């Protein structure tokens, strides 16, 4: 018993400052990934992927689309997943929307190899999402739905997310060419690789 206690890490909650910097930095990483995806005309998964498709089809600002399509999910999340998670997610999505629109004014990419860009964007976005997960936030709609279905129905949130991502990439065939869809798959694989390797139950004890 004593040996087990000695080897069990103490669970320490993140402070408000730690949550704020984690969400800020995570959103910045995701926004950089989104910027690279957009630079070469790719799409990604989740609510951000839906926003990408709408952006390509309508020409409307990506950040504003991302912000608006998440609005209906917040009320649902407030009652089903708790106010703390909802407020953190609202803050994260709002910050990401701002970064997505402002970053092109602060930084630009010249020549970038499409294959490298897809991998880089996926790694950046995956790292950012990992930070958000560890600080109790998400990037909205699809993730909110996946977490709820896991909590209430026992469905795997990862599998729900994967199914939605697959549907988004299928729709992408009607919006971008095959080469870009394949590169988008590569980016999605890089994103999920980062999360899969670094986010496992029992390995992280800060909440």
N, C-alpha and C positions, 0 to 999 in steps of 0.2 A: 504493500500500500504506500509506504513512504517513498519507495523508488518511483512509483508511478507519479506521485505528487511532484517529485523533484524534476521529472522529465515532462511535465505538462505545463506549457507556456501559459502565463497569466493572460487573460483576455482583457485588453484595454481598449476602451472606445476612443475613436478619433475625437479630437477637440474640434470646435467650430472652425478655428483657423486651419487645422489640418484638412478638414473637409473642403473648405473654401479653396485652398491652394491645390488640392487634389483634383477637384472639379475644374478649376481654371486651367490647370496644366493639361488635364485629360482632354478638355474641349479644344485646346490649342493644337494638340497632337492630331486629334480627329480632323480638325479644320485643315491642317496642312495636308493630311491624307486626301481629304475631299478636293482640295485645290489641285493636287497632282492628278487625281482621277479626272477632274474636269478639264485639265490641261490637254489630255489626250483623248477626251471624249468617251470615257468609260462610265459604267454604273457600278453601284455596290448594293449591298443587301439592306434589309430593314426599312425603317421609315425614311432614312436618308436615300435609299435606292428608289423608293416611290417618288420622293421629291426630285431626284435626278431625272426620272422619266418625264415628269410633268414639266420640268425646266427645259428639257430638250424639245418637248412637243409644243410648248407655248412660248418659250423665250422669256418667261417671267423670271425675276431674280430668285436664285436657288435658296438663299437664306430666308427670304420671306415665305416661300412655299413651305420650307421645312418647318418654320414657326407655325404657320396657319394650319397645316394638316394635323398637327399634334394637339391642337386646342380641344377637340372633343374628348380626348382620352384622359385629360386631367381630372375632370369631375368623376369619371369612372374610377380612376386610380385613387382619388382621395378617399372614397368610401370602401374600396375593396382592398387596397394595398397600404393605406395609411398616409397621413398628412406629411410626415417627414420625407418619405420616399417621393411623394408627389411634388413637394416643394423643391427638393434637390433636383428632380428630373426637369421641372419647369425652368429652374435656373440654368441647368446644363444645356437644354435645348435652346433657350433664349441666347445664351452666351455663344453657342455654336453658330446660330443664325447670324449673329453680329460678326463673328470671326470670318465666316464664309464670305460675307460681303466686304469686309474691310481688308482682309489679307492681300487681295490682289493690288491694293493701293500701297502696300508696304513691302511686298516681295513679289518677284516674278521669275519664272523659269525660262531659260533659253532653250537650247536643244537638249532633249532628254529622250533616251532610248525607251520605246514603249514597253518592252518587257521589263526592263529595270524599273520603269515608272510604276507599273502595275504592282510589282512586288514591294517597292518602297511605300506606295500609298497604302497597301494592305497592312504592312508592318506598322506604319505610323498610326493608322486608324485603330488597329487591334490593340496597340499599346495604350492609346488614349481611352478606348472603351474599357480596358482592364483597370485603368485608374478609376474610372467612373464606377465600375462595379464594386471596387474595394472601398469606395466612399459612399455606397448606398444610393447611387443615382443611375439613370439610364438615359438613352436618347429617344425615349418616347414610345409612340403608338404600338409598334410591333412587339417591342420588348415588354411593355406593360401587359399586353394581351397574353404573351407567352408565359410570363410570370404568374399571371392570374390563373391560366389554365393548368399550370403545374400545381399551384396551391389548391385549387378547388376540384380539379378533375384527375390530378395525378399524372397528367401528360408531361412528357419531358420538354422543358422550356427550350433546350437546345434543338430538339427535333422539330418543334413548332417553328422556331426561328429559321431552321434550315429549309423547311417546306415553303415558308413565305419567300425566302431568298431565292429558291429555285423558281417559284412562280414569277418573281420580279425579273429574273434573267430570261425566262421564256418570253415574257412580254417585251423585253429588250430587243429581241430579234426583229420586232416591228419598228424599232426606233433607231437602232444603230446596226452597223454591218456585222457579219459573222466574226470577222477578225477581232473586233472590239468586244464582242460578247465573250470570246475565248479569253481575251486579256482580262476581262472583268472577272471571269472564273478564277484566273490565276491570282488576281488581287484578293478575291474573297477567300481563296485557300490560304494565302499569306496571313490575312486578318484572323481567320479562325485558328490557324496554327499558333499564333502568339497567345491567343486566349486559352486554347486547349492545353498548351504546355505550362502556362504560368498561373492558371486559375483552376485549382483543384481543391475539393472539399478537404478541410483539415490542415491545409498548408498555410493559410493566412488567418491570423487571429485578431487583427484590428478590425473593428466594426464601426 
